[in-house]
Amino acid sequence: MKVFKTYLSALARANRLGPDTEWLFYPAMLQDSPAKWWDDFAFRHALHEGIDICFYRTGPKRPVKFIQALKVPALADGTVLNVCDDFLGRTLVLEHQGFQDSPERIIFTYSHLAPAPGLEPGSRVERGEILARVFDTRLKRSKLPPHLHISCIELPRSIPLDQLNWKLFPRRDKVSLINPVFI
Ligand SMILES: [Zn+2]
């Protein structure tokens, strides 16, 4: 809980939203939700593999807003393991300091992004460094508002790094999802 909560504050700071920022989550934005939080609110094609971050307000009585080009900071020091496409934009797959000592590999995906130039497998990143902006979904005529998707995934170290992508991540027979809210 502490890591994720701290990250939400970092996200507000990186986007200069002010100290009273509160991020808002519809149930369908949370991990394992079967439902969409956009368009027809029908079922997703698979249970949600992480958490979607999009809406915020800057005080209890303020209107709910979202930012078209949300800046996405790194939640800790780390290394880029892979960069791959997702159904909206690109995904950065990172391994972070503090999550490297478990017998299985623990990775984080930051998805639906337009990554900063120069980030590639092997790149080192620092906590708070801006990795990307969220992908402008209007470019794909998507009904989804631009948003940041984060997954935390535990998987065998034997899986080659270039296979860490969205063919693999929904395979719950091969990987375990850790709910980011609880890290
Ligand atoms: Zn998502």
Backbone and ligand atoms as CSV (ligand in chain L), in Angstrom:
chain,resi,resn,atom,element,x,y,z
A,1,MET,N,N,0.840,-1.209,0.000
A,1,MET,CA,C,0.000,0.000,0.000
A,1,MET,C,C,0.872,1.255,0.000
A,2,LYS,N,N,1.991,1.189,0.728
A,2,LYS,CA,C,2.803,2.394,0.878
A,2,LYS,C,C,3.420,2.808,-0.464
A,3,VAL,N,N,3.934,1.839,-1.213
A,3,VAL,CA,C,4.592,2.145,-2.485
A,3,VAL,C,C,3.602,2.788,-3.449
A,4,PHE,N,N,2.419,2.190,-3.552
A,4,PHE,CA,C,1.442,2.705,-4.508
A,4,PHE,C,C,0.930,4.085,-4.094
A,5,LYS,N,N,0.668,4.235,-2.792
A,5,LYS,CA,C,0.177,5.525,-2.301
A,5,LYS,C,C,1.217,6.624,-2.541
A,6,THR,N,N,2.474,6.280,-2.274
A,6,THR,CA,C,3.558,7.235,-2.504
A,6,THR,C,C,3.641,7.568,-3.991
A,7,TYR,N,N,3.416,6.560,-4.830
A,7,TYR,CA,C,3.482,6.785,-6.270
A,7,TYR,C,C,2.391,7.749,-6.732
A,8,LEU,N,N,1.183,7.606,-6.166
A,8,LEU,CA,C,0.100,8.518,-6.567
A,8,LEU,C,C,0.453,9.962,-6.208
A,9,SER,N,N,1.128,10.158,-5.077
A,9,SER,CA,C,1.572,11.517,-4.724
A,9,SER,C,C,2.628,11.989,-5.711
A,10,ALA,N,N,3.535,11.091,-6.087
A,10,ALA,CA,C,4.591,11.450,-7.045
A,10,ALA,C,C,3.986,11.832,-8.397
A,11,LEU,N,N,2.926,11.122,-8.759
A,11,LEU,CA,C,2.245,11.391,-10.028
A,11,LEU,C,C,1.609,12.797,-10.004
A,12,ALA,N,N,1.022,13.143,-8.877
A,12,ALA,CA,C,0.434,14.481,-8.738
A,12,ALA,C,C,1.533,15.543,-8.805
A,13,ARG,N,N,2.642,15.276,-8.117
A,13,ARG,CA,C,3.752,16.245,-8.104
A,13,ARG,C,C,4.336,16.423,-9.496
A,14,ALA,N,N,4.560,15.316,-10.186
A,14,ALA,CA,C,5.169,15.368,-11.523
A,14,ALA,C,C,4.306,16.173,-12.489
A,15,ASN,N,N,3.004,16.205,-12.220
A,15,ASN,CA,C,2.083,16.917,-13.107
A,15,ASN,C,C,1.610,18.245,-12.514
A,16,ARG,N,N,2.263,18.635,-11.426
A,16,ARG,CA,C,1.985,19.922,-10.759
A,16,ARG,C,C,0.499,20.108,-10.441
A,17,LEU,N,N,-0.097,19.076,-9.862
A,17,LEU,CA,C,-1.534,19.128,-9.584
A,17,LEU,C,C,-1.845,19.678,-8.200
A,18,GLY,N,N,-0.841,19.867,-7.369
A,18,GLY,CA,C,-1.083,20.415,-6.035
A,18,GLY,C,C,-1.185,19.319,-4.978
A,19,PRO,N,N,-0.909,19.726,-3.723
A,19,PRO,CA,C,-0.800,18.744,-2.631
A,19,PRO,C,C,-2.125,18.094,-2.238
A,20,ASP,N,N,-3.255,18.720,-2.586
A,20,ASP,CA,C,-4.546,18.147,-2.161
A,20,ASP,C,C,-5.128,17.194,-3.202
A,21,THR,N,N,-4.315,16.820,-4.184
A,21,THR,CA,C,-4.833,15.956,-5.249
A,21,THR,C,C,-5.279,14.608,-4.705
A,22,GLU,N,N,-6.459,14.205,-5.166
A,22,GLU,CA,C,-6.994,12.893,-4.795
A,22,GLU,C,C,-7.303,12.166,-6.095
A,23,TRP,N,N,-6.697,10.991,-6.294
A,23,TRP,CA,C,-6.973,10.195,-7.490
A,23,TRP,C,C,-8.232,9.391,-7.253
A,24,LEU,N,N,-9.044,9.273,-8.287
A,24,LEU,CA,C,-10.355,8.618,-8.129
A,24,LEU,C,C,-10.401,7.362,-8.990
A,25,PHE,N,N,-10.974,6.340,-8.422
A,25,PHE,CA,C,-11.020,5.041,-9.109
A,25,PHE,C,C,-12.441,4.501,-9.134
A,26,TYR,N,N,-12.953,4.270,-10.332
A,26,TYR,CA,C,-14.182,3.505,-10.442
A,26,TYR,C,C,-13.836,2.040,-10.199
A,27,PRO,N,N,-14.787,1.256,-9.688
A,27,PRO,CA,C,-14.470,-0.160,-9.447
A,27,PRO,C,C,-13.885,-0.853,-10.681
A,28,ALA,N,N,-14.366,-0.502,-11.869
A,28,ALA,CA,C,-13.897,-1.171,-13.090
A,28,ALA,C,C,-12.451,-0.796,-13.449
A,29,MET,N,N,-11.873,0.189,-12.726
A,29,MET,CA,C,-10.473,0.552,-12.987
A,29,MET,C,C,-9.510,-0.315,-12.184
A,30,LEU,N,N,-10.051,-1.103,-11.261
A,30,LEU,CA,C,-9.200,-1.864,-10.347
A,30,LEU,C,C,-8.854,-3.237,-10.915
A,31,GLN,N,N,-7.828,-3.844,-10.324
A,31,GLN,CA,C,-7.376,-5.153,-10.803
A,31,GLN,C,C,-8.483,-6.193,-10.670
A,32,ASP,N,N,-8.528,-7.074,-11.644
A,32,ASP,CA,C,-9.457,-8.210,-11.695
A,32,ASP,C,C,-10.906,-7.813,-11.985
A,33,SER,N,N,-11.145,-6.547,-12.291
A,33,SER,CA,C,-12.514,-6.185,-12.671
A,33,SER,C,C,-12.865,-6.820,-14.017
A,34,PRO,N,N,-14.091,-7.342,-14.131
A,34,PRO,CA,C,-14.518,-7.891,-15.418
A,34,PRO,C,C,-15.092,-6.813,-16.351
A,35,ALA,N,N,-15.252,-5.593,-15.851
A,35,ALA,CA,C,-16.030,-4.587,-16.591
A,35,ALA,C,C,-15.171,-3.461,-17.133
A,36,LYS,N,N,-15.681,-2.815,-18.168
A,36,LYS,CA,C,-15.065,-1.589,-18.696
A,36,LYS,C,C,-15.568,-0.389,-17.894
A,37,TRP,N,N,-14.750,0.643,-17.795
A,37,TRP,CA,C,-15.208,1.895,-17.172
A,37,TRP,C,C,-15.422,2.974,-18.236
A,38,TRP,N,N,-15.502,2.576,-19.511
A,38,TRP,CA,C,-15.659,3.517,-20.614
A,38,TRP,C,C,-16.678,2.953,-21.597
A,39,ASP,N,N,-17.069,3.793,-22.555
A,39,ASP,CA,C,-17.919,3.387,-23.673
A,39,ASP,C,C,-19.208,2.722,-23.192
A,40,ASP,N,N,-19.389,1.432,-23.480
A,40,ASP,CA,C,-20.664,0.778,-23.161
A,40,ASP,C,C,-20.670,0.100,-21.785
A,41,PHE,N,N,-19.586,0.203,-21.039
A,41,PHE,CA,C,-19.476,-0.396,-19.696
A,41,PHE,C,C,-19.759,-1.896,-19.707
A,42,ALA,N,N,-19.532,-2.515,-20.849
A,42,ALA,CA,C,-19.755,-3.958,-20.975
A,42,ALA,C,C,-18.548,-4.700,-20.384
A,43,PHE,N,N,-18.473,-6.013,-20.648
A,43,PHE,CA,C,-17.379,-6.795,-20.093
A,43,PHE,C,C,-16.085,-6.555,-20.873
A,44,ARG,N,N,-14.972,-6.589,-20.158
A,44,ARG,CA,C,-13.657,-6.624,-20.790
A,44,ARG,C,C,-13.462,-8.005,-21.401
A,45,HIS,N,N,-12.483,-8.137,-22.309
A,45,HIS,CA,C,-12.251,-9.466,-22.877
A,45,HIS,C,C,-11.485,-10.371,-21.917
A,46,ALA,N,N,-10.896,-9.781,-20.879
A,46,ALA,CA,C,-10.244,-10.579,-19.825
A,46,ALA,C,C,-10.331,-9.763,-18.536
A,47,LEU,N,N,-10.200,-10.436,-17.399
A,47,LEU,CA,C,-10.192,-9.694,-16.137
A,47,LEU,C,C,-9.046,-8.683,-16.168
A,48,HIS,N,N,-9.271,-7.518,-15.620
A,48,HIS,CA,C,-8.285,-6.442,-15.706
A,48,HIS,C,C,-6.972,-6.841,-15.022
A,49,GLU,N,N,-5.860,-6.650,-15.742
A,49,GLU,CA,C,-4.556,-7.146,-15.285
A,49,GLU,C,C,-3.801,-6.133,-14.431
A,50,GLY,N,N,-4.458,-5.082,-14.006
A,50,GLY,CA,C,-3.750,-4.078,-13.203
A,50,GLY,C,C,-4.704,-2.982,-12.789
A,51,ILE,N,N,-4.168,-1.769,-12.691
A,51,ILE,CA,C,-5.010,-0.648,-12.254
A,51,ILE,C,C,-4.888,0.486,-13.270
A,52,ASP,N,N,-5.999,1.176,-13.511
A,52,ASP,CA,C,-6.010,2.317,-14.424
A,52,ASP,C,C,-6.075,3.609,-13.627
A,53,ILE,N,N,-5.209,4.547,-13.996
A,53,ILE,CA,C,-5.137,5.834,-13.295
A,53,ILE,C,C,-5.482,6.924,-14.293
A,54,CYS,N,N,-6.478,7.722,-13.955
A,54,CYS,CA,C,-6.958,8.703,-14.934
A,54,CYS,C,C,-7.556,9.936,-14.268
A,55,PHE,N,N,-8.521,9.744,-13.393
A,55,PHE,CA,C,-9.303,10.873,-12.880
A,55,PHE,C,C,-8.780,11.356,-11.531
A,56,TYR,N,N,-8.885,12.660,-11.337
A,56,TYR,CA,C,-8.452,13.223,-10.052
A,56,TYR,C,C,-9.270,14.465,-9.748
A,57,ARG,N,N,-9.206,14.884,-8.509
A,57,ARG,CA,C,-9.690,16.222,-8.163
A,57,ARG,C,C,-8.732,16.819,-7.155
A,58,THR,N,N,-8.762,18.127,-7.038
A,58,THR,CA,C,-7.761,18.811,-6.209
A,58,THR,C,C,-8.345,19.264,-4.877
A,59,GLY,N,N,-9.541,18.822,-4.569
A,59,GLY,CA,C,-10.163,19.121,-3.288
A,59,GLY,C,C,-11.523,18.464,-3.283
A,60,PRO,N,N,-12.108,18.238,-2.082
A,60,PRO,CA,C,-13.345,17.438,-1.988
A,60,PRO,C,C,-14.496,17.992,-2.826
A,61,LYS,N,N,-14.555,19.304,-2.996
A,61,LYS,CA,C,-15.706,19.857,-3.728
A,61,LYS,C,C,-15.349,20.279,-5.151
A,62,ARG,N,N,-14.148,19.936,-5.561
A,62,ARG,CA,C,-13.701,20.322,-6.898
A,62,ARG,C,C,-14.186,19.319,-7.938
A,63,PRO,N,N,-14.325,19.775,-9.194
A,63,PRO,CA,C,-14.763,18.834,-10.234
A,63,PRO,C,C,-13.697,17.775,-10.540
A,64,VAL,N,N,-14.175,16.662,-11.033
A,64,VAL,CA,C,-13.278,15.578,-11.435
A,64,VAL,C,C,-12.675,15.923,-12.792
A,65,LYS,N,N,-11.359,15.714,-12.916
A,65,LYS,CA,C,-10.673,16.067,-14.171
A,65,LYS,C,C,-9.743,14.954,-14.608
A,66,PHE,N,N,-9.264,15.044,-15.816
A,66,PHE,CA,C,-8.139,14.220,-16.221
A,66,PHE,C,C,-7.263,15.023,-17.158
A,67,ILE,N,N,-6.017,14.601,-17.283
A,67,ILE,CA,C,-5.053,15.341,-18.097
A,67,ILE,C,C,-4.789,14.554,-19.370
A,68,GLN,N,N,-4.842,15.245,-20.480
A,68,GLN,CA,C,-4.599,14.595,-21.770
A,68,GLN,C,C,-3.206,13.985,-21.841
A,69,ALA,N,N,-2.224,14.733,-21.384
A,69,ALA,CA,C,-0.831,14.304,-21.570
A,69,ALA,C,C,-0.142,14.098,-20.221
A,70,LEU,N,N,-0.782,13.298,-19.379
A,70,LEU,CA,C,-0.238,12.998,-18.046
A,70,LEU,C,C,1.226,12.545,-18.139
A,71,LYS,N,N,2.083,13.170,-17.315
A,71,LYS,CA,C,3.484,12.741,-17.264
A,71,LYS,C,C,3.597,11.563,-16.306
A,72,VAL,N,N,4.367,10.575,-16.712
A,72,VAL,CA,C,4.453,9.317,-15.963
A,72,VAL,C,C,5.850,9.150,-15.365
A,73,PRO,N,N,5.979,9.351,-14.038
A,73,PRO,CA,C,7.297,9.165,-13.413
A,73,PRO,C,C,7.552,7.701,-13.044
A,74,ALA,N,N,8.820,7.368,-12.842
A,74,ALA,CA,C,9.197,6.020,-12.368
A,74,ALA,C,C,8.908,5.930,-10.874
A,75,LEU,N,N,8.391,4.788,-10.435
A,75,LEU,CA,C,8.047,4.693,-9.009
A,75,LEU,C,C,9.243,4.388,-8.119
A,76,ALA,N,N,10.333,3.960,-8.718
A,76,ALA,CA,C,11.571,3.705,-7.965
A,76,ALA,C,C,12.716,3.661,-8.975
A,77,ASP,N,N,13.950,3.621,-8.474
A,77,ASP,CA,C,15.086,3.378,-9.375
A,77,ASP,C,C,14.872,2.036,-10.059
A,78,GLY,N,N,15.401,1.875,-11.251
A,78,GLY,CA,C,15.208,0.587,-11.904
A,78,GLY,C,C,15.822,0.509,-13.275
A,79,THR,N,N,15.460,-0.559,-13.960
A,79,THR,CA,C,16.002,-0.854,-15.288
A,79,THR,C,C,14.847,-1.196,-16.230
A,80,VAL,N,N,14.921,-0.680,-17.447
A,80,VAL,CA,C,13.936,-1.063,-18.465
A,80,VAL,C,C,14.298,-2.452,-18.968
A,81,LEU,N,N,13.342,-3.386,-18.871
A,81,LEU,CA,C,13.591,-4.746,-19.359
A,81,LEU,C,C,13.109,-4.921,-20.791
A,82,ASN,N,N,12.006,-4.237,-21.106
A,82,ASN,CA,C,11.470,-4.362,-22.466
A,82,ASN,C,C,10.562,-3.170,-22.761
A,83,VAL,N,N,10.378,-2.910,-24.045
A,83,VAL,CA,C,9.434,-1.899,-24.512
A,83,VAL,C,C,8.589,-2.606,-25.562
A,84,CYS,N,N,7.273,-2.595,-25.400
A,84,CYS,CA,C,6.436,-3.334,-26.363
A,84,CYS,C,C,5.151,-2.557,-26.632
A,85,ASP,N,N,4.431,-2.979,-27.637
A,85,ASP,CA,C,3.162,-2.338,-27.955
A,85,ASP,C,C,2.064,-2.875,-27.046
A,86,ASP,N,N,1.057,-2.035,-26.792
A,86,ASP,CA,C,-0.174,-2.537,-26.192
A,86,ASP,C,C,-1.320,-2.065,-27.069
A,87,PHE,N,N,-2.570,-2.290,-26.670
A,87,PHE,CA,C,-3.660,-2.021,-27.614
A,87,PHE,C,C,-3.928,-0.532,-27.811
A,88,LEU,N,N,-3.279,0.323,-26.999
A,88,LEU,CA,C,-3.461,1.762,-27.186
A,88,LEU,C,C,-2.166,2.458,-27.597
A,89,GLY,N,N,-1.115,2.214,-26.857
A,89,GLY,CA,C,0.153,2.886,-27.145
A,89,GLY,C,C,1.282,1.900,-26.928
A,90,ARG,N,N,2.258,2.310,-26.110
A,90,ARG,CA,C,3.375,1.408,-25.822
A,90,ARG,C,C,3.438,1.130,-24.320
A,91,THR,N,N,4.081,0.025,-24.010
A,91,THR,CA,C,4.272,-0.385,-22.614
A,91,THR,C,C,5.750,-0.418,-22.295
A,92,LEU,N,N,6.101,0.176,-21.150
A,92,LEU,CA,C,7.456,0.041,-20.623
A,92,LEU,C,C,7.417,-1.017,-19.534
A,93,VAL,N,N,8.318,-1.996,-19.640
A,93,VAL,CA,C,8.412,-3.060,-18.646
A,93,VAL,C,C,9.666,-2.802,-17.819
A,94,LEU,N,N,9.485,-2.601,-16.529
A,94,LEU,CA,C,10.620,-2.254,-15.672
A,94,LEU,C,C,10.785,-3.217,-14.514
A,95,GLU,N,N,12.034,-3.343,-14.072
A,95,GLU,CA,C,12.326,-4.008,-12.811
A,95,GLU,C,C,12.789,-2.897,-11.875
A,96,HIS,N,N,12.264,-2.902,-10.631
A,96,HIS,CA,C,12.576,-1.796,-9.724
A,96,HIS,C,C,13.358,-2.252,-8.513
A,97,GLN,N,N,14.225,-1.333,-8.060
A,97,GLN,CA,C,14.953,-1.575,-6.823
A,97,GLN,C,C,13.942,-1.786,-5.695
A,98,GLY,N,N,14.228,-2.714,-4.830
A,98,GLY,CA,C,13.291,-3.021,-3.742
A,98,GLY,C,C,12.425,-4.220,-4.081
A,99,PHE,N,N,12.446,-4.638,-5.357
A,99,PHE,CA,C,11.638,-5.790,-5.781
A,99,PHE,C,C,12.512,-6.803,-6.532
A,100,GLN,N,N,13.810,-6.781,-6.243
A,100,GLN,CA,C,14.720,-7.609,-7.046
A,100,GLN,C,C,15.181,-8.865,-6.337
A,101,ASP,N,N,14.824,-9.018,-5.060
A,101,ASP,CA,C,15.414,-10.109,-4.286
A,101,ASP,C,C,14.553,-11.361,-4.207
A,102,SER,N,N,13.366,-11.338,-4.813
A,102,SER,CA,C,12.523,-12.530,-4.695
A,102,SER,C,C,13.013,-13.597,-5.671
A,103,PRO,N,N,12.742,-14.868,-5.363
A,103,PRO,CA,C,13.207,-15.953,-6.248
A,103,PRO,C,C,12.635,-15.820,-7.653
A,104,GLU,N,N,11.403,-15.387,-7.759
A,104,GLU,CA,C,10.817,-15.127,-9.079
A,104,GLU,C,C,11.073,-13.657,-9.414
A,105,ARG,N,N,10.975,-13.320,-10.706
A,105,ARG,CA,C,11.170,-11.926,-11.110
A,105,ARG,C,C,9.876,-11.147,-10.860
A,106,ILE,N,N,10.002,-9.939,-10.321
A,106,ILE,CA,C,8.829,-9.067,-10.164
A,106,ILE,C,C,9.027,-7.863,-11.074
A,107,ILE,N,N,8.073,-7.675,-11.965
A,107,ILE,CA,C,8.190,-6.571,-12.927
A,107,ILE,C,C,6.994,-5.632,-12.803
A,108,PHE,N,N,7.186,-4.443,-13.312
A,108,PHE,CA,C,6.097,-3.460,-13.379
A,108,PHE,C,C,5.895,-3.092,-14.843
A,109,THR,N,N,4.651,-3.012,-15.260
A,109,THR,CA,C,4.385,-2.469,-16.590
A,109,THR,C,C,3.711,-1.115,-16.424
A,110,TYR,N,N,4.179,-0.173,-17.212
A,110,TYR,CA,C,3.525,1.130,-17.337
A,110,TYR,C,C,2.991,1.142,-18.773
A,111,SER,N,N,1.676,1.216,-18.935
A,111,SER,CA,C,1.103,0.988,-20.264
A,111,SER,C,C,0.273,2.146,-20.796
A,112,HIS,N,N,0.027,2.084,-22.118
A,112,HIS,CA,C,-0.726,3.080,-22.891
A,112,HIS,C,C,0.042,4.405,-22.917
A,113,LEU,N,N,1.316,4.308,-23.262
A,113,LEU,CA,C,2.217,5.456,-23.176
A,113,LEU,C,C,2.756,5.887,-24.527
A,114,ALA,N,N,3.237,7.114,-24.535
A,114,ALA,CA,C,4.184,7.584,-25.548
A,114,ALA,C,C,5.499,7.770,-24.781
A,115,PRO,N,N,6.401,6.766,-24.824
A,115,PRO,CA,C,7.610,6.818,-23.983
A,115,PRO,C,C,8.558,7.951,-24.364
A,116,ALA,N,N,9.345,8.399,-23.391
A,116,ALA,CA,C,10.378,9.398,-23.653
A,116,ALA,C,C,11.395,8.806,-24.630
A,117,PRO,N,N,11.940,9.651,-25.527
A,117,PRO,CA,C,12.909,9.131,-26.494
A,117,PRO,C,C,14.131,8.551,-25.779
A,118,GLY,N,N,14.678,7.494,-26.328
A,118,GLY,CA,C,15.926,6.953,-25.789
A,118,GLY,C,C,15.734,5.850,-24.760
A,119,LEU,N,N,14.523,5.648,-24.274
A,119,LEU,CA,C,14.332,4.555,-23.320
A,119,LEU,C,C,14.256,3.246,-24.080
A,120,GLU,N,N,15.118,2.322,-23.729
A,120,GLU,CA,C,15.155,1.034,-24.421
A,120,GLU,C,C,15.592,-0.027,-23.416
A,121,PRO,N,N,15.480,-1.307,-23.770
A,121,PRO,CA,C,15.903,-2.344,-22.845
A,121,PRO,C,C,17.331,-2.083,-22.384
A,122,GLY,N,N,17.520,-2.150,-21.068
A,122,GLY,CA,C,18.843,-1.882,-20.491
A,122,GLY,C,C,18.978,-0.476,-19.925
A,123,SER,N,N,18.083,0.452,-20.318
A,123,SER,CA,C,18.172,1.820,-19.797
A,123,SER,C,C,17.946,1.817,-18.291
A,124,ARG,N,N,18.770,2.569,-17.579
A,124,ARG,CA,C,18.574,2.750,-16.139
A,124,ARG,C,C,17.700,3.969,-15.924
A,125,VAL,N,N,16.801,3.887,-14.965
A,125,VAL,CA,C,15.953,5.050,-14.659
A,125,VAL,C,C,16.046,5.342,-13.168
A,126,GLU,N,N,15.768,6.593,-12.831
A,126,GLU,CA,C,15.786,6.987,-11.426
A,126,GLU,C,C,14.370,7.247,-10.959
A,127,ARG,N,N,14.165,7.023,-9.677
A,127,ARG,CA,C,12.865,7.310,-9.079
A,127,ARG,C,C,12.433,8.736,-9.422
A,128,GLY,N,N,11.235,8.897,-9.908
A,128,GLY,CA,C,10.700,10.222,-10.213
A,128,GLY,C,C,11.006,10.697,-11.626
A,129,GLU,N,N,11.944,10.021,-12.297
A,129,GLU,CA,C,12.271,10.403,-13.683
A,129,GLU,C,C,11.020,10.245,-14.559
A,130,ILE,N,N,10.805,11.211,-15.467
A,130,ILE,CA,C,9.627,11.118,-16.343
A,130,ILE,C,C,9.926,10.113,-17.462
A,131,LEU,N,N,9.180,9.017,-17.443
A,131,LEU,CA,C,9.404,7.938,-18.408
A,131,LEU,C,C,8.651,8.169,-19.707
A,132,ALA,N,N,7.530,8.891,-19.601
A,132,ALA,CA,C,6.614,8.947,-20.748
A,132,ALA,C,C,5.511,9.943,-20.459
A,133,ARG,N,N,4.697,10.156,-21.481
A,133,ARG,CA,C,3.378,10.759,-21.281
A,133,ARG,C,C,2.355,9.710,-21.673
A,134,VAL,N,N,1.141,9.841,-21.166
A,134,VAL,CA,C,0.140,8.849,-21.589
A,134,VAL,C,C,-0.189,9.093,-23.061
A,135,PHE,N,N,-0.496,8.014,-23.730
A,135,PHE,CA,C,-0.781,8.052,-25.164
A,135,PHE,C,C,-2.087,8.815,-25.410
A,136,ASP,N,N,-2.070,9.690,-26.418
A,136,ASP,CA,C,-3.264,10.453,-26.778
A,136,ASP,C,C,-4.208,9.533,-27.559
A,137,THR,N,N,-5.237,9.036,-26.872
A,137,THR,CA,C,-6.104,8.009,-27.471
A,137,THR,C,C,-6.938,8.543,-28.637
A,138,ARG,N,N,-7.010,9.878,-28.755
A,138,ARG,CA,C,-7.750,10.430,-29.912
A,138,ARG,C,C,-7.093,10.024,-31.222
A,139,LEU,N,N,-5.773,9.788,-31.154
A,139,LEU,CA,C,-5.044,9.401,-32.369
A,139,LEU,C,C,-5.532,8.065,-32.911
A,140,LYS,N,N,-6.080,7.225,-32.040
A,140,LYS,CA,C,-6.598,5.930,-32.488
A,140,LYS,C,C,-8.119,5.910,-32.493
A,141,ARG,N,N,-8.730,7.072,-32.347
A,141,ARG,CA,C,-10.184,7.192,-32.284
A,141,ARG,C,C,-10.779,6.259,-31.237
A,142,SER,N,N,-10.045,6.082,-30.161
A,142,SER,CA,C,-10.531,5.207,-29.095
A,142,SER,C,C,-11.527,5.958,-28.231
A,143,LYS,N,N,-12.482,5.229,-27.681
A,143,LYS,CA,C,-13.431,5.834,-26.758
A,143,LYS,C,C,-12.864,5.880,-25.346
A,144,LEU,N,N,-11.690,5.318,-25.191
A,144,LEU,CA,C,-11.033,5.315,-23.884
A,144,LEU,C,C,-10.319,6.642,-23.665
A,145,PRO,N,N,-10.543,7.296,-22.522
A,145,PRO,CA,C,-9.730,8.481,-22.240
A,145,PRO,C,C,-8.272,8.061,-22.027
A,146,PRO,N,N,-7.325,8.966,-22.313
A,146,PRO,CA,C,-5.922,8.633,-22.043
A,146,PRO,C,C,-5.773,8.287,-20.562
A,147,HIS,N,N,-5.067,7.232,-20.266
A,147,HIS,CA,C,-4.867,6.855,-18.863
A,147,HIS,C,C,-3.614,6.011,-18.728
A,148,LEU,N,N,-3.125,5.948,-17.521
A,148,LEU,CA,C,-1.957,5.125,-17.205
A,148,LEU,C,C,-2.429,3.802,-16.616
A,149,HIS,N,N,-1.985,2.712,-17.208
A,149,HIS,CA,C,-2.258,1.383,-16.654
A,149,HIS,C,C,-0.970,0.883,-16.007
A,150,ILE,N,N,-1.083,0.384,-14.783
A,150,ILE,CA,C,0.073,-0.220,-14.109
A,150,ILE,C,C,-0.257,-1.646,-13.700
A,151,SER,N,N,0.648,-2.546,-14.037
A,151,SER,CA,C,0.554,-3.920,-13.556
A,151,SER,C,C,1.812,-4.246,-12.772
A,152,CYS,N,N,1.661,-5.108,-11.778
A,152,CYS,CA,C,2.812,-5.668,-11.066
A,152,CYS,C,C,2.702,-7.179,-11.236
A,153,ILE,N,N,3.729,-7.779,-11.815
A,153,ILE,CA,C,3.624,-9.167,-12.271
A,153,ILE,C,C,4.816,-9.978,-11.768
A,154,GLU,N,N,4.515,-11.157,-11.242
A,154,GLU,CA,C,5.561,-12.082,-10.794
A,154,GLU,C,C,5.654,-13.208,-11.822
A,155,LEU,N,N,6.864,-13.479,-12.294
A,155,LEU,CA,C,7.019,-14.521,-13.322
A,155,LEU,C,C,8.395,-15.162,-13.226
A,156,PRO,N,N,8.551,-16.339,-13.833
A,156,PRO,CA,C,9.846,-17.027,-13.734
A,156,PRO,C,C,10.972,-16.240,-14.408
A,157,ARG,N,N,12.148,-16.288,-13.789
A,157,ARG,CA,C,13.304,-15.588,-14.362
A,157,ARG,C,C,13.766,-16.214,-15.674
A,158,SER,N,N,13.285,-17.446,-15.931
A,158,SER,CA,C,13.711,-18.137,-17.153
A,158,SER,C,C,13.052,-17.558,-18.415
A,159,ILE,N,N,12.003,-16.765,-18.261
A,159,ILE,CA,C,11.349,-16.198,-19.452
A,159,ILE,C,C,12.241,-15.103,-20.044
A,160,PRO,N,N,12.606,-15.232,-21.336
A,160,PRO,CA,C,13.475,-14.208,-21.949
A,160,PRO,C,C,12.837,-12.816,-21.887
A,161,LEU,N,N,13.678,-11.810,-21.695
A,161,LEU,CA,C,13.165,-10.449,-21.477
A,161,LEU,C,C,12.359,-9.936,-22.670
A,162,ASP,N,N,12.732,-10.347,-23.885
A,162,ASP,CA,C,11.984,-9.839,-25.049
A,162,ASP,C,C,10.603,-10.505,-25.173
A,163,GLN,N,N,10.357,-11.489,-24.320
A,163,GLN,CA,C,9.006,-12.084,-24.308
A,163,GLN,C,C,8.107,-11.486,-23.225
A,164,LEU,N,N,8.638,-10.476,-22.533
A,164,LEU,CA,C,7.816,-9.804,-21.517
A,164,LEU,C,C,6.925,-8.788,-22.241
A,165,ASN,N,N,5.765,-9.260,-22.682
A,165,ASN,CA,C,4.876,-8.412,-23.466
A,165,ASN,C,C,3.422,-8.845,-23.260
A,166,TRP,N,N,2.513,-8.230,-23.997
A,166,TRP,CA,C,1.083,-8.456,-23.759
A,166,TRP,C,C,0.562,-9.761,-24.341
A,167,LYS,N,N,1.433,-10.538,-24.985
A,167,LYS,CA,C,1.019,-11.921,-25.286
A,167,LYS,C,C,1.110,-12.744,-24.000
A,168,LEU,N,N,2.095,-12.414,-23.189
A,168,LEU,CA,C,2.356,-13.187,-21.972
A,168,LEU,C,C,1.525,-12.719,-20.765
A,169,PHE,N,N,1.427,-11.394,-20.558
A,169,PHE,CA,C,0.904,-10.884,-19.288
A,169,PHE,C,C,-0.510,-11.359,-18.939
A,170,PRO,N,N,-1.419,-11.525,-19.921
A,170,PRO,CA,C,-2.755,-12.014,-19.528
A,170,PRO,C,C,-2.783,-13.524,-19.247
A,171,ARG,N,N,-1.658,-14.230,-19.453
A,171,ARG,CA,C,-1.631,-15.686,-19.276
A,171,ARG,C,C,-1.473,-16.038,-17.797
A,172,ARG,N,N,-2.604,-16.167,-17.124
A,172,ARG,CA,C,-2.513,-16.386,-15.674
A,172,ARG,C,C,-2.040,-17.788,-15.321
A,173,ASP,N,N,-1.924,-18.642,-16.328
A,173,ASP,CA,C,-1.301,-19.950,-16.088
A,173,ASP,C,C,0.227,-19.815,-16.059
A,174,LYS,N,N,0.759,-18.703,-16.557
A,174,LYS,CA,C,2.221,-18.535,-16.643
A,174,LYS,C,C,2.754,-17.446,-15.705
A,175,VAL,N,N,1.917,-16.479,-15.365
A,175,VAL,CA,C,2.380,-15.374,-14.516
A,175,VAL,C,C,1.387,-15.156,-13.375
A,176,SER,N,N,1.853,-14.525,-12.303
A,176,SER,CA,C,0.955,-14.153,-11.205
A,176,SER,C,C,0.877,-12.644,-11.135
A,177,LEU,N,N,-0.320,-12.150,-10.997
A,177,LEU,CA,C,-0.481,-10.706,-10.874
A,177,LEU,C,C,-0.523,-10.324,-9.395
A,178,ILE,N,N,0.222,-9.283,-9.087
A,178,ILE,CA,C,0.202,-8.736,-7.733
A,178,ILE,C,C,-0.610,-7.442,-7.826
A,179,ASN,N,N,-1.566,-7.268,-6.948
A,179,ASN,CA,C,-2.382,-6.059,-7.032
A,179,ASN,C,C,-1.557,-4.841,-6.616
A,180,PRO,N,N,-1.347,-3.886,-7.549
A,180,PRO,CA,C,-0.490,-2.743,-7.221
A,180,PRO,C,C,-0.954,-1.974,-5.975
A,181,VAL,N,N,-2.251,-2.003,-5.742
A,181,VAL,CA,C,-2.789,-1.257,-4.597
A,181,VAL,C,C,-2.193,-1.752,-3.280
A,182,PHE,N,N,-1.751,-3.006,-3.256
A,182,PHE,CA,C,-1.272,-3.583,-1.992
A,182,PHE,C,C,0.248,-3.588,-1.863
A,183,ILE,N,N,0.953,-2.952,-2.812
A,183,ILE,CA,C,2.417,-2.935,-2.671
A,183,ILE,C,C,2.870,-1.654,-1.975
L,1,ZN,ZN,ZN,-5.864,-1.140,-17.576
